Amino acid sequence: VIDGKLKIDVHPLSCGEGGTVVGTFATGPCAIVDVEPDVSRSHLRIWRDADGRWLCCGMDSTYGTTVISGEDGSEHVIEKPRAERTDDEASQPYEIFPGDVLCLGATTRFMVLEITE
């Protein structure tokens, strides 16, 4: 909240082949680096598949990623923190929807929004 008004930073996602990478030192089209220090260099990838669904997948992050459903408040672990996962626990693509909250590490949160013109 700034001067009594809610300030929201909007981070558009890339519909390109590589999608959008979120992380401390993320690179590429529409990379999102507006994160806290507990987010890995390349923490999460978000992309749109051929069917028009938005998916996300962890990128071997240190502190993991969880999605909180905007529909029912349930939590889905996208990627456990590195200290809690085994070598064979690779992150799998997970579909995200408007209203969902992406929780990267312990402190960074993004709400998924669909903005139409």
C-alpha positions in Angstrom: 0.0 0.0 0.0 1.5 3.3 -1.1 -0.3 6.6 -0.1 -3.3 4.6 0.9 -3.6 2.9 -2.5 -2.9 -0.7 -3.3 0.1 -1.0 -5.6 0.1 -4.0 -7.8 3.0 -4.8 -10.1 1.8 -6.8 -13.2 4.2 -9.2 -14.8 3.0 -10.3 -18.2 3.9 -13.9 -19.2 5.5 -14.9 -22.4 3.4 -17.0 -24.8 6.7 -17.9 -26.6 8.2 -21.4 -26.7 10.3 -21.0 -23.6 7.6 -19.3 -21.6 8.6 -17.1 -18.6 11.3 -17.9 -16.0 11.0 -16.5 -12.5 14.1 -16.2 -10.4 16.7 -14.0 -8.8 18.8 -14.1 -12.0 16.2 -15.2 -14.5 16.7 -14.4 -18.2 14.7 -14.6 -21.4 11.6 -12.9 -22.7 9.5 -11.5 -19.9 11.8 -12.9 -17.2 10.5 -12.1 -13.7 13.2 -11.0 -11.2 11.0 -9.2 -8.8 11.6 -11.8 -6.0 12.9 -12.1 -2.5 16.4 -13.5 -1.7 15.1 -17.0 -0.9 14.2 -17.5 -4.6 16.7 -19.4 -6.7 18.4 -18.0 -9.8 16.0 -19.9 -12.1 13.3 -21.0 -9.8 10.1 -21.6 -11.8 9.1 -21.8 -15.5 5.6 -20.8 -16.6 4.4 -21.4 -20.1 1.3 -21.8 -22.3 0.9 -25.2 -24.0 -0.6 -26.0 -27.4 -4.0 -26.5 -25.9 -3.9 -22.9 -24.4 -3.4 -24.1 -20.8 -1.0 -22.3 -18.5 1.5 -24.6 -16.8 4.3 -24.2 -14.3 7.2 -26.4 -13.3 10.0 -26.1 -10.7 13.6 -25.7 -12.0 15.5 -27.5 -9.2 15.0 -24.6 -6.8 16.5 -24.6 -3.3 13.4 -23.7 -1.3 10.6 -25.1 -3.5 7.3 -23.9 -4.9 3.7 -24.4 -3.8 0.4 -23.3 -5.5 -2.6 -22.3 -3.5 -5.8 -22.8 -5.4 -7.9 -19.7 -5.9 -10.9 -21.9 -6.2 -10.8 -23.8 -2.9 -7.7 -22.7 -1.0 -6.0 -26.2 -1.3 -2.3 -26.3 -1.6 -0.3 -28.3 -4.2 3.4 -28.7 -3.9 5.0 -28.1 -7.3 8.5 -28.7 -6.0 9.6 -29.6 -2.5 12.6 -27.7 -1.0 15.8 -29.4 -2.2 16.7 -30.6 1.4 13.3 -32.5 1.5 13.3 -34.2 -1.9 15.0 -37.3 -3.2 17.1 -37.4 -6.4 14.2 -39.0 -8.3 11.6 -36.4 -7.3 11.6 -34.1 -10.3 9.0 -31.4 -10.6 6.1 -32.2 -13.0 4.2 -29.6 -15.0 1.1 -28.3 -13.1 -1.8 -26.4 -14.6 -2.5 -23.0 -13.0 -5.6 -20.9 -13.2 -6.6 -17.2 -12.5 -6.9 -16.7 -8.8 -4.2 -19.2 -7.9 -1.3 -18.0 -5.8 2.3 -19.1 -6.7 4.4 -19.4 -3.5 8.1 -19.4 -4.3 10.3 -20.1 -1.3 9.0 -18.7 2.0 8.4 -15.1 1.1 7.6 -14.5 -2.6 4.0 -14.6 -3.8 2.4 -14.0 -7.2 -1.4 -14.2 -7.9 -2.3 -15.5 -11.3 -4.5 -13.0 -13.1 -6.2 -13.1 -16.5 -6.2 -9.6 -17.9 -8.4 -8.9 -21.0 -8.4 -5.7 -23.0 
